[in-house]
Amino acid sequence: MAITVTWSVEDMTRDSATGGVKTIYWQCVAMDDTHNDCVATEGGKYKCEPDASADSFIAYDDLTEAVVLEWVKASEDVDADAIEANRTAKVEAQVARKTSDASGTPWAQEVVQPEFSTPDPE
């Protein structure tokens, strides 16, 4: 069992005149690689204050998802480590429940299908 955590940017709003990003809508998804139905998701939004005159300004057309996610994870409003730990723990709990439960009855016998053979031609 391995849990994969994936961050993504779902959408952004920007100032049309400057290309400065104003709001980033992000998502963090944790998923077990063996049990694909064991998933935990968290999302949110991060508000930016773009300054087109700053040396560090990156225009909208020059952005990559990796850069935008760096902004999100570096913000004081988002504790990326805590989010990842929480989502991972939720998936681990789902897998534990799924793998610790079984169904059936101990007295049920397995149904055995009769074997058919072809008669010997004489």
Secondary structure, DSSP 8 states (H G I E B T S, - for coil): --EEEEEEEEEEEE-TTT--EEEEEEEEEEEESS-TT-EEEEEEEEE----TTSTT---GGG--HHHHHHHHHHSTT--HHHHHHHHHHHHHHHHHHHHH-----TT---------------
